[in-house]
Amino acid sequence: MTVSPATLNQSRRSRWGTGSVLPVLAILVLLLVAIAIRQPDFYDPPALLAFLKRSAPLIILAAGQYFVIVAGDFDLSVGSLVTAEVVIAARMIDGDPSATWPVVALLLGFGLLVGLVNGLVTTLLLVPSFITTLGMYLILVGAVYTWTGGSPRGALSDEFRVLGRRGIDGVPWLGQIPYAVLILLAVAALAILAMRADFGKVLLAVGDNPRAARLAGGRVAGVRTTAFVISGGCAAVAAILLGGFGGVSFQVGAGLEFTAITAVVLGGVVLGGGRGSVVGAMLGALTLQTLLTLLNLLGVAGALASAVQGLIILTAVAIGGLRART
Amino acid sequence: MTALPATFRRPRVDSTNGVWLALGVTLIVGGILVATDGGSLFGQNSTISLLQRAAGLGIVAVGQTFTILAGSLDLSVAYVISLTSLIAAETMAGSDGRILPAILAVLAVSASIGLVNGLLITKLRINAFIATLGVGLLIKGYLEQGYAGPAGQVPVSFQHLGYDRIGPVPVAFVLFIGVAAVAWVVINRSRYGHHLIATGGDLDVARLSGVRTDLVLIRTHVICSICAGIAGLYLASRLGAGAPRVGAEGGYDLESIAAVVLGGTVLAGGKGGVAGTVGGVLLLAVIDGIFNQLAVDPFFKQVIRGVVSVAAVAIYALRLRRKGAA
C-alpha cells in the first residue's frame, strides 16, 4: 500500500478521518467478504481480472477527477466528454479499420483540449469550475446531438474495440490479461508518480489554501489547469475503453461525472480540496464498482440499486465527517 | 431600494443587474433576427410558449437561489419534481375533491425531503453536493423501482394551472412571479433573509455573530424543496399525469443552478438575489424562443446555453476583479 503525502502529514489521531484511505479500504474489504460468501468463484483469477476490466473506466475517471477535486475544483464535463468521444470515434472510424489509430490519437487530443479549455476558462476568466464544466457539459451534449442529428452514426472498428475487449491471451494461471487492466495499471502508476512529484505537492497546497500557495510561489493557475487537462485525458482513455465494451449511444457517459465524484469522495477525498490521496480516489471507484457487483449478485434490481448506492454513499460520507469532528 | 446617496451616481452594471442588460440586448438582437427571418418573436403564440417554458424552470430556480445564497446547493430537485408530480397525480386520481389533499401531500413530502437534505448537511456534516446527490439517488431508485411510465390522473379543473392564461400571460407564469415576489420579500425583508445572506457570506462569522446557521441552512433546504414541489404540481397539471422522469429529463438540477448563476448570484454564496434569477430564467427562455422561431437545430441551443452561462459568469468575475483592483 502506498502512503500518500496527505496521510503522512496527518496526526495519528486522524488516520481514520478525512483524507485517509483506511475507511474506504475497510468498506472494500467488507464488500469483498460479502461477495466471497455469496459467490466464491468471483475470486478465480480470470473472473477477478474480468471484474477489474469492467471497473477500469470508472477507476481511471476517478483518478482524473481526483486531480481536479484535490485542487478545490469540480469537473462536471467528464460524462458528456465520454459520450462525445465515443460518438466521435464511431463517426470518424465508420467501420474503417485503417482509421483506428489516428482516431485514437484524435480522441486523446480532444480530451486534453477540452480539459485545457476548462482549465483556462476557470483560471484566467475566474469562472467557478462548477459553472465552467457545467457549461462545457451543456456544450458537449448539444454539440454531439447537433453534429449527429439526434442519433449516433457510423460504427467502431473491431481494432478499436480490441483495447476494451481483448487482452494478452494464454497467460498461465491468469488466463487472459485484459489490455484494459494494463492501461489501468499504467494510469494508476502515472497518477501516483504525479502526486509524489513536485506537481502533486503544489496541487495539494493549492487545494488547501490557494492564497497561501500563490504567496509561497506556487504556479496556482498552471497547476489547476494541468489538473483539468489530466481529467480530460483520463476521460478520453475511459471513453476508449467504454467504447470497446459496449455499443455506441448517447447514454455511454450519462451520469458518469456524478459517479466519478462520488467515488472520489467515497475514497476520503474532501470536496473543496487539499485533502485525500489519489490511491483513495481509485479505491473509492473500485469500492463503488464492487458494491454494484454485490447488489447485482444479491438480485437487487438495477432500479433499486441506485437507491442503495445513494444510501451507502450518504452513510460512508457521514461517518467520515463525524469522525473528522471528534 | 436603499436610500440614494447625496451625489448622483450612474447606475452601475454589476452582477445583479447585468442579466437585465443582457436580456434587453438579446431581445432586441433576437427580435431583429427573427423579423428578418419573416417571423415575430413578440407574437402572441411565441410569447405565451416562451413564458410557459420559463415558469417551470423559474419556480425551481427561485428555490435554488436560496440554497446558493446560503453557500449550499441542491442537486435533488430534479427527482423531487418527478416524485411530487406523481404524488399529485396519484392523490388526485382524476377527482376534483382531492386537489387540496394532493397539494398538501406534495408540500409535506417536498418539505420533508428538504428537511432531510438540511439535516444531512448540518448535523451529519455531509457536503451539500454529496448529500443532495445521495438523496436524489434514493428518490431516483424509488421512482425507477415503482414506476415504468406516467401514472395517476389530474382532474380537468387542476389543468387550468397549466393551460389557462390571463391575457397573454399564462397562469403558471403568474405563479412563478408570485413565488419570486414572496422569495424577494423573504430574502430582503425578513430576519431569516438577513441571516441567510450572512450564513452564505461567511458561515463562521455568522455563527460567531449569533446566527443559528444550522437552522438557517435547514430552513433554506426546506424552502428549496418546496419550490421544487410546486414545480412538480405545475408539471403534473401540464402533463395531466405524474411522470417519473420529467425532472431528470428536463435537466432541472443543473439548469436551475445555471439560471441562478446567470442571474448574478455568486456560487460561493452570500451575494445575489431572486431578481437576478428571474432575469436569468427569462434570458434562457428568450434564447430558447429565438431558436425555436429561427427553427435552428434544437440541440444547438444547448450549446448556446452553455456558452452564455460561462460567458456571463466570466464577465461578472472579471468586473468584480477590476473593481477590487481599483
HADDOCK unambig.tbl for C-alpha pairs under 7 A between the chains (distance, minus, plus):
assign (segid A and resid 125 and name CA) (segid B and resid 314 and name CA) 5.29 0.50 0.50
assign (segid A and resid 125 and name CA) (segid B and resid 318 and name CA) 6.61 0.50 0.50
assign (segid A and resid 126 and name CA) (segid B and resid 314 and name CA) 6.19 0.50 0.50
assign (segid A and resid 126 and name CA) (segid B and resid 317 and name CA) 5.84 0.50 0.50
assign (segid A and resid 126 and name CA) (segid B and resid 318 and name CA) 6.88 0.50 0.50
assign (segid A and resid 127 and name CA) (segid B and resid 313 and name CA) 5.88 0.50 0.50
assign (segid A and resid 127 and name CA) (segid B and resid 314 and name CA) 5.16 0.50 0.50
assign (segid A and resid 127 and name CA) (segid B and resid 317 and name CA) 6.53 0.50 0.50
assign (segid A and resid 131 and name CA) (segid B and resid 310 and name CA) 6.33 0.50 0.50
assign (segid A and resid 132 and name CA) (segid B and resid 310 and name CA) 5.69 0.50 0.50
assign (segid A and resid 135 and name CA) (segid B and resid 306 and name CA) 3.95 0.50 0.50
assign (segid A and resid 135 and name CA) (segid B and resid 307 and name CA) 6.25 0.50 0.50
assign (segid A and resid 135 and name CA) (segid B and resid 309 and name CA) 6.40 0.50 0.50
assign (segid A and resid 135 and name CA) (segid B and resid 310 and name CA) 5.81 0.50 0.50
assign (segid A and resid 136 and name CA) (segid B and resid 306 and name CA) 6.30 0.50 0.50
assign (segid A and resid 138 and name CA) (segid B and resid 302 and name CA) 5.68 0.50 0.50
assign (segid A and resid 138 and name CA) (segid B and resid 303 and name CA) 5.84 0.50 0.50
assign (segid A and resid 138 and name CA) (segid B and resid 306 and name CA) 5.03 0.50 0.50
assign (segid A and resid 139 and name CA) (segid B and resid 302 and name CA) 6.20 0.50 0.50
assign (segid A and resid 139 and name CA) (segid B and resid 303 and name CA) 3.94 0.50 0.50
assign (segid A and resid 139 and name CA) (segid B and resid 306 and name CA) 5.22 0.50 0.50
assign (segid A and resid 139 and name CA) (segid B and resid 307 and name CA) 6.98 0.50 0.50
assign (segid A and resid 142 and name CA) (segid B and resid 299 and name CA) 4.87 0.50 0.50
assign (segid A and resid 142 and name CA) (segid B and resid 300 and name CA) 5.37 0.50 0.50
assign (segid A and resid 142 and name CA) (segid B and resid 302 and name CA) 4.91 0.50 0.50
assign (segid A and resid 142 and name CA) (segid B and resid 303 and name CA) 4.96 0.50 0.50
assign (segid A and resid 143 and name CA) (segid B and resid 300 and name CA) 6.34 0.50 0.50
assign (segid A and resid 143 and name CA) (segid B and resid 303 and name CA) 6.11 0.50 0.50
assign (segid A and resid 145 and name CA) (segid B and resid 299 and name CA) 5.88 0.50 0.50
assign (segid A and resid 146 and name CA) (segid B and resid 297 and name CA) 6.62 0.50 0.50
assign (segid A and resid 146 and name CA) (segid B and resid 299 and name CA) 5.38 0.50 0.50
assign (segid A and resid 146 and name CA) (segid B and resid 300 and name CA) 5.69 0.50 0.50
assign (segid A and resid 303 and name CA) (segid B and resid 141 and name CA) 5.14 0.50 0.50
assign (segid A and resid 303 and name CA) (segid B and resid 144 and name CA) 5.05 0.50 0.50
assign (segid A and resid 303 and name CA) (segid B and resid 145 and name CA) 5.13 0.50 0.50
assign (segid A and resid 304 and name CA) (segid B and resid 141 and name CA) 4.58 0.50 0.50
assign (segid A and resid 304 and name CA) (segid B and resid 142 and name CA) 6.47 0.50 0.50
assign (segid A and resid 304 and name CA) (segid B and resid 145 and name CA) 5.74 0.50 0.50
assign (segid A and resid 305 and name CA) (segid B and resid 141 and name CA) 6.62 0.50 0.50
assign (segid A and resid 306 and name CA) (segid B and resid 137 and name CA) 5.58 0.50 0.50
assign (segid A and resid 306 and name CA) (segid B and resid 138 and name CA) 6.54 0.50 0.50
assign (segid A and resid 306 and name CA) (segid B and resid 140 and name CA) 6.94 0.50 0.50
assign (segid A and resid 306 and name CA) (segid B and resid 141 and name CA) 5.03 0.50 0.50
assign (segid A and resid 307 and name CA) (segid B and resid 137 and name CA) 5.36 0.50 0.50
assign (segid A and resid 307 and name CA) (segid B and resid 138 and name CA) 3.86 0.50 0.50
assign (segid A and resid 307 and name CA) (segid B and resid 139 and name CA) 6.79 0.50 0.50
assign (segid A and resid 307 and name CA) (segid B and resid 140 and name CA) 6.69 0.50 0.50
assign (segid A and resid 307 and name CA) (segid B and resid 141 and name CA) 4.29 0.50 0.50
assign (segid A and resid 307 and name CA) (segid B and resid 142 and name CA) 6.67 0.50 0.50
assign (segid A and resid 308 and name CA) (segid B and resid 138 and name CA) 6.99 0.50 0.50
assign (segid A and resid 310 and name CA) (segid B and resid 134 and name CA) 4.28 0.50 0.50
assign (segid A and resid 310 and name CA) (segid B and resid 135 and name CA) 6.46 0.50 0.50
assign (segid A and resid 310 and name CA) (segid B and resid 137 and name CA) 5.04 0.50 0.50
assign (segid A and resid 310 and name CA) (segid B and resid 138 and name CA) 5.37 0.50 0.50
assign (segid A and resid 311 and name CA) (segid B and resid 134 and name CA) 6.60 0.50 0.50
assign (segid A and resid 311 and name CA) (segid B and resid 138 and name CA) 6.66 0.50 0.50
assign (segid A and resid 313 and name CA) (segid B and resid 134 and name CA) 6.63 0.50 0.50
assign (segid A and resid 314 and name CA) (segid B and resid 131 and name CA) 6.34 0.50 0.50
assign (segid A and resid 314 and name CA) (segid B and resid 134 and name CA) 5.97 0.50 0.50
assign (segid A and resid 317 and name CA) (segid B and resid 126 and name CA) 6.32 0.50 0.50
assign (segid A and resid 318 and name CA) (segid B and resid 124 and name CA) 5.42 0.50 0.50
assign (segid A and resid 318 and name CA) (segid B and resid 125 and name CA) 6.62 0.50 0.50
assign (segid A and resid 318 and name CA) (segid B and resid 126 and name CA) 5.62 0.50 0.50
assign (segid A and resid 321 and name CA) (segid B and resid 124 and name CA) 6.80 0.50 0.50
assign (segid A and resid 321 and name CA) (segid B and resid 125 and name CA) 5.78 0.50 0.50
assign (segid A and resid 321 and name CA) (segid B and resid 126 and name CA) 6.39 0.50 0.50
assign (segid A and resid 322 and name CA) (segid B and resid 124 and name CA) 6.46 0.50 0.50
